[in-house]
Amino acid sequence: MSANAYYSNHSTTASHSRFFAPAPPSAAPTAPAASGPRTALAARRSTSRLFSTSLVEEPEPQLASEVHPLRNTWVFWFRSQRSPGNKLLSYEEGIKRIAPFSSVESFWALHTHLTPPSALTPTTDYLLFHDGIARPVWEDPANIDGGKWILRLKKGVADRIWEALVCAVIGDIFADCRDTKTRESWEDEDSSDIDDSTSTSTSALPEICGCTISVRATEDIVSLWNRVDHDVKTRDRIRDTMKQVLGLPPTTHLEYKSNNDSMQDKDRNAFRASASASSLSLSTSLGTLAGVA
């Protein structure tokens, strides 16, 4: 950082005017003054007119604060598909809030104490979401109209990718992906569809809701969540910025999926599971009846 950020007297002109009084105008030669106590006192007064005492009286300039605040507050979450007793949990049941942070220092203090993704047990997730989002799920009012870019990784590279993506999110690298005119148009268009109780809180959120990493047995899946699904131009800018900050080749394939589609897939999977369970139960009952007969 330049000295200008710390010192207000950085310019040559300012420093002279701050520390030194202007020199007196030149005068015609005069006769030598007589010596004596009065003459010595006059000499001291003349010296005081030439030099300002502001250098001694003014306090030392203060350096910038050591805490570097982030523009937004973010929260780390953790999700495990199974409880300590190995019981299979639903998605909502498995999510646990770790801690929020709002400065660079508090982020690193937290992040360096988390187990890296490469050391997590499969079917474990890390989630980073804006503090204004109550729950990091599709159904949350701040997420429901959005979607996510999905990047599938081979095992062994997730630690670097995850850290780079988290730093980009909390550092507002994606802040310019949506222009102001497009945002205002979308908010005006959808204002009638937003519940009054949530419109104030969600309108202040950034375009990026958060990001997740899902550790699986054969791959790791990184996702970047955004607020608005139907703005294709913004989605494409987010994708291109994501490739850039992660150092991915331009040909890298990223999949986009809306949260609405994810919820529909969830319902279909739940229906299939229910139908499969009903079919199994029916088969068991018919087998029992056949045995009795």
Secondary structure, DSSP 8 states (H G I E B T S, - for coil): --GGGT-S--SHHHHHHHHB---------------SHHHHHHHHHHHHHHB-SHHHHS-------S--EEEEEEEEEEEESB-TT--B--HHHHEEEEEEEEEHHHHHHHHTTS--GGGS-SSEEEEEEETT-SSSSTTSTTTTT-EEEEEEE-TT-HHHHHHHHHHHHHTTTTTTSS-HHHHHHHHHHHGGGS-HHHHHHHHTS-SEEEEEEEE-SS-EEEEEEES-SS-HHHHHHHHHHHHHHHT--TT---EEEEHHHHHHHHHHHHHHHHHHHHHHHHHHHHHHHHHH-
